[in-house]
Amino acid sequence: MTASFPASRTRGVLKKLASLYADMDAAYTAAAAAAGLSCAGCADNCCVSFFQHHTHAEWLYLHEGLAKLPPERREAYEARARAYVAAVRESLALGQTPTAMCPVNDDGLCGLYEHRLMICRLHGVPNILLAGMHIREFPGCGPCQTLTAGGGAKAMDRTPLLRRLAALEMELWGSRPGRPPKVDLTLAEMILAGPPGK
């Protein structure tokens, strides 16, 4: 289930989301520098990791980026997205972890870099997330774990960033009763579904 969102509210939320993404980028840059992590030349490509995204706000932001592309490029991404979804379904049916390449990866570079989503901005560095009374820890991607094996790398706290994203999702949802419907979609599925509310 998706809902339509007033244009004025959508613009406001997307502007705030762009600011949040800038803060995410700064937090990632600091954490990566502390760990000595660089993605340049990395063979462990996170663009083949199986990620799902969970907010209408990010879904809208993705489509804002897609709308700025030439039609032929959008169509190419849509074709890749269909192939991605088919490959992922096949892997999941076999009980395997999907490793299909992200449909907007162009020869190792993100074709929607300015409009990439949260997990694409934060994945890789050691981080923690306060969830209720528990702390969830992620040690970082494989190369980062190798770099930080001796200890000493401070984990990035994702909690305030995720809280801000959750607040934007609620702002987008407006005064409707209850919580927004849960989103569990890959980037490819978001591309093929079109913007939420359309």
Secondary structure, DSSP 8 states (H G I E B T S, - for coil): ------HHHHHHHHHHHHHHHHHHHHHHHHHHHHHT---TT-SS-GGGS---B--HHHHHHHHHHHHTS-HHHHHHHHHHHHHHHHHHHHHHHTT-------TTEETTEETTGGG--HHHHHTTS-EEEEETTEEEEE---HHHHHHTTTS----EE-HHHHHHHHHHHHHHHTT-SS------B-HHHHHHH-STT-
